[in-house]
Structures are given as structure tokens and as C-alpha cells.
Amino acid sequence: MSFRTISWLKSEKLANIENRDIQPLIPAIYRLLGVNHLENFNKNTLDDILVMLEHRIVEMSNLPAPDKYKPMHLSSDEVLQQLARIFKSIPWAKDKDAWFLLDDYSPTVLPELAILAYNPVIFRLSSEVKIKVITQCIFKHYR
């Protein structure tokens, strides 16, 4: 389940998620982003922070100049465990599993640098994290 899904479930009142439950998500996501705006986090909604997070992920996945890449907490090998812990910190989610979907995980879609960065993250998981990887396979038939 994504943080965007949690926000949607809360806004549509489809789950018993209170503002006080999701408020700790904001500084935790800020820390992952490496943003030092904690003094402004009361002014930002979870949706504002999620937009920042999504933009940063897209930037990292489509690096125009890999030599200018600067690592941050979002690129650590334990990022999925950190995200799972943030998710489980919501009282509503504490008994739920944290699943992640990695779609189009193939060199035909992702740059090689992104795959090299993702491999240690997805192939060294703890029991806190469950992941589904979807890839495009290219099959060759030999005769």
C-alpha cells in the first residue's frame, strides 16, 4: 500500500485514519528526502509531501547526467525498510504487511544506473518488506 493510497483512504473515509495518525509521516518523509524544512511541516499536508517525494523519485529514475547524482536517504539500501517502518507507524497499519510494487524493472525501461542502484535494495530485504517485481522479458527462440 502506498502513502498515496493511505491519503486517499483517509480523505474518502474508507479507513479509520485520523490526522494525528498521519502527522508523524510528514517529518519522516522529509528526512528520507533530505529536506530540512521541518519548521514548515505543519503548513504542508501529507499530499504536498507525497508530491515532493514522487517528483524526487522520478528525478532519480531519469538522471540526465549520472555523474551529477548526489545520494540521499531515499537512495540508501535500507529505504524499503525505512518506508515500511514509516507505514507501520500509523496505528491503522500496524498489523498490515508493507508491500512494494516495482513495475517495468528491465533495462528496456530503466537506465542501467537505476537498475544498479535498485539491485541492492530489492535483493537484500528484511522480513519487514514484501516486494513484487514486474519485468518485461525478452525471449529468444533457438532452433
Rosetta blueprint (number, residue, H / E / L):
1 M L
2 S L
3 F H
4 R H
5 T H
6 I H
7 S H
8 W H
9 L H
10 K H
11 S H
12 E L
13 K L
14 L L
15 A L
16 N L
17 I L
18 E L
19 N H
20 R H
21 D H
22 I H
23 Q L
24 P L
25 L H
26 I H
27 P H
28 A H
29 I H
30 Y H
31 R H
32 L H
33 L H
34 G L
35 V L
36 N L
37 H L
38 L H
39 E H
40 N H
41 F L
42 N L
43 K L
44 N L
45 T L
46 L H
47 D H
48 D H
49 I H
50 L H
51 V H
52 M H
53 L H
54 E H
55 H H
56 R H
57 I H
58 V H
59 E H
60 M H
61 S H
62 N L
63 L L
64 P L
65 A L
66 P H
67 D H
68 K H
69 Y L
70 K L
71 P L
72 M L
73 H H
74 L H
75 S H
76 S L
77 D L
78 E L
79 V H
80 L H
81 Q H
82 Q H
83 L H
84 A H
85 R H
86 I H
87 F H
88 K H
89 S L
90 I L
91 P H
92 W H
93 A H
94 K L
95 D L
96 K L
97 D L
98 A E
99 W E
100 F E
101 L E
102 L E
103 D L
104 D L
105 Y L
106 S L
107 P L
108 T L
109 V L
110 L L
111 P L
112 E H
113 L H
114 A H
115 I H
116 L H
117 A H
118 Y H
119 N H
120 P H
121 V H
122 I H
123 F L
124 R L
125 L L
126 S L
127 S L
128 E L
129 V E
130 K E
131 I E
132 K E
133 V E
134 I L
135 T L
136 Q L
137 C L
138 I L
139 F L
140 K L
141 H L
142 Y L
143 R L
